[in-house]
């Protein structure tokens, strides 16, 4: 196949000089396929600073060697549970020839997968998909030009539940993948449509976007459940015959499925027969239990010392309902409401996260002032954490099962 044209347009003289300097400084590690389009990805990710881009690229080369991305990854055999339960697929190409990646996110059972395989297995699965999509994009660029070198993503959040991601191992996995992506796959995203996003997703996104580059964030479009709004935008980028009917296109799979489930794997809940690891079951943890008397409040103060932190909560009400809110008080005594009052009734646990900054005190308020007849029993687990400090976000492969974990034979 003929190589993609190395002609770069749309950059000024200073940027072209930075490209020339960057190419000269990393020529010892470049491969034949590493043309100027490839180099521009790293330069843009480092605001056109050739020295910073060089460090980023060299660090990534070492990372690729560590994970065997260019050697052993292609021959790695994913565990059967991942093959069956990893939700994603490509339905075709956008109007410029770029691969379209569709992810039905509700089908990702993080709890089940992390009981069945190692975090390293899941990361390898993501890397394998990324490399395959980039290889496909490179082939597309042979005939469609450089605009096909990036990936268009449709991320379906219908049915999203925060609960799984308030679990520490799941949060660690998400943050690790974000760090790996930003450090090693800069500028591969053309546009990402996040659709069917519930209101609670905005809380989670405010946390995870701290780990994402501004240029990446500028490519993300978030929409709620009004299909008329987001389908019209999606169809400006993707032709109908390249998109499943379920998302406003005209495609059905060989079974007539409007979601094209034989092409876009839907994932789904992992059967316990696959469970092979004793991951801590946090559902058995001890909650703080309080009785909030009629006409009173119960407040929990947590200090956010400095930097960027995350407030995580999980609580329930034994019966009836209680009002829940969060206030922030800075070091000068200025107060503001950072989580509007919300009435929470008995039933499923209320789970959430909030991005915090300090120095400040965050006060969680359980308010029973509106009740004149009933005391309310509340049980909760609330923590203030700093992801970089308190979570294990190592990007090293860890192919060993933790000591003490029992292994069971799981047949597909």
Buried (B, 14 or more C-beta within 10 A) or exposed (E): EEEBEEEBEEBEEEBEEBBEBBBEBBEEEBEEEBBBBBBBBBBBBBEBBBEBBBEBBBEBBEBBEEBBBEEEBEEEEBBBBBEBBBBBBBBBBBBBBBBBBBBBBBBBBBBBBBBBBBBBBBBBBBBBBBBEBBEBBBBBBBEBBBBBBBBBBBBBBEEBEBBBBBBBBBBBBBBBBBBBBBBBBBBBBBBBBBBBBBEBBEBBBBBBBEBBBEBBEEBBBBBBEEBEEBBEBBBEBBBBEBBBBBBBBEBBBEEEBBBBBEBBBBBBEBBEEBBBBBBEEEEEEEBEEBEBEEEBBBEBEBEBEEEBBBBBBBBBBEEBBBBBBBBBBBEEEEEEEBBEEEEBEEEEBBBBBBBBEBEBBBBBBBBBEEBEEBBBBBBBBBBBBBBBEBBEBEBEBEEEEEEEEEEEEBEE
